[in-house]
């Protein structure tokens, strides 16, 4: 393989990595807590897209509980997102013919 081919291959890998990052950023996962009373949706960049709180939780004396449930739902979604991103990166890397363990950040 000559230098020109190597540079072309590096550019192809870079383009594929960019596409992989776009696909991962478009992921959405839902986290839940309190038996579904609180739900959050995160995107692939761990940004909070949506928060849903069951109306039954809106009592002044339950403020601390609701806040704890929101934090728990966010943590649940973030953990799911991290696992899904890892799975997607492995799948996409295999599809691109990249060696195992080659990681790309999002």
URSUL-V139053 format. One record per residue. N is the residue number from 1. SS is DSSP state (A for helix, B for strand, O for the rest). PSI is psi as a letter, one per 30 degrees, with the letter a starting at -180 (none if undefined). OMEGA is omega as a letter, one per 20 degrees, with the letter a starting at -180 (999 if undefined). Layout:
N&SS&PSI&OMEGA / N&SS&PSI&OMEGA
//
This chain:
1&O&k&r / 2&O&l&a / 3&A&e&r / 4&A&e&r / 5&A&e&r / 6&A&e&r / 7&A&e&r / 8&A&e&r / 9&A&e&r / 10&A&e&r / 11&A&e&r / 12&A&e&r / 13&A&e&r / 14&A&e&r / 15&A&e&r / 16&A&e&r / 17&A&e&r / 18&A&e&r / 19&A&e&r / 20&A&e&r / 21&A&e&r / 22&A&e&r / 23&A&e&a / 24&A&e&r / 25&A&f&a / 26&O&f&r / 27&O&k&r / 28&B&k&r / 29&B&l&r / 30&B&k&r / 31&B&k&a / 32&B&l&r / 33&B&l&r / 34&O&h&r / 35&O&h&r / 36&O&g&r / 37&O&f&r / 38&B&k&r / 39&B&k&r / 40&B&k&r / 41&B&k&r / 42&B&l&r / 43&B&a&a / 44&O&f&r / 45&O&g&a / 46&O&g&r / 47&O&k&r / 48&B&j&a / 49&B&e&a / 50&B&k&r / 51&B&k&r / 52&B&k&r / 53&B&k&r / 54&O&k&a / 55&A&f&a / 56&A&f&a / 57&A&f&a / 58&O&i&r / 59&O&k&a / 60&A&e&a / 61&A&f&a / 62&A&g&a / 63&A&e&a / 64&A&e&r / 65&A&e&r / 66&A&e&r / 67&A&e&r / 68&A&e&r / 69&A&e&r / 70&A&e&r / 71&A&e&a / 72&A&e&r / 73&A&e&r / 74&A&e&r / 75&A&e&r / 76&A&e&a / 77&A&e&a / 78&A&e&r / 79&A&e&r / 80&A&e&r / 81&A&e&a / 82&A&e&r / 83&A&e&a / 84&A&e&r / 85&A&e&r / 86&A&e&r / 87&A&e&a / 88&A&e&r / 89&A&e&r / 90&A&e&a / 91&A&e&a / 92&A&e&r / 93&A&e&r / 94&A&e&r / 95&A&e&a / 96&O&f&r / 97&O&g&r / 98&O&l&a / 99&O&k&r / 100&O&k&r / 101&O&f&r / 102&O&j&a / 103&O&k&r / 104&O&k&r / 105&O&l&r / 106&O&none&999
//
